[in-house]
Amino acid sequence: MTTRLVGKAYDGSLQLQVLFVKAMVGDKHDGMMAQAQGLVNLDLSPMQITKLTGIPNGNVHKLFKASGRSCRVGRRKTSLEGLFNSIELHLVTSVFACLIERQLRVMPSPSVLSHHVLSAVRTMRGHASKQVENVDWERLVEAVMAMETGVLRLTTCCVCNTRHLEAASERTERRCPICRLTETITDVVKPSSRTSVLGQPVFNPASTTPVPRRVSGLAQRRMRLRLAVGSSD
């Protein structure tokens, strides 16, 4: 005996209940419930999933329970104070925001939706699986939502032309993570006369030339690096 689930077209809440029941019994579909399940697997907060999918919060809690995952309760991670303290977190979040920006160009929408987030996550996992292995996706999605509300914005670095996140309230441009990474170089090893199979110089650990930190200006940093790694006589 086959039981059919029928929902009225004008009853949105009933349609969501039908989709939820179909997902629970294993009916395969690529609708909103499947996308919500993908967001659950990312351990996003129920409030974020509700905002991205429009599915009621109660049904999202049921999805967490059905997946055997603990549903985090409490306030969302709306604090962005520590976002710029870590260069790695700033870089990963900026890359994620750039991918979301690209998705919104390809699939325009008034706001960020679940398929934008899932597509950006798949891209990052496909190209930098090790770097995003322990990423807190909830924090990254929260940063994108803050970009929607105007708290954060994407800007282009005037030095290296890299797109990165900064606080919209700041008067001066925040240092981009790429420039900050180049400034953390403490010493560079001079190459020997030998070269590797790939044509790259083989570095000799015996001779090192320190490069001063906090060098201002990209041209000056390049000159210092060129002098430091120049061919030895």
Disulfide bonds with the S-S distance in Angstrom:
none
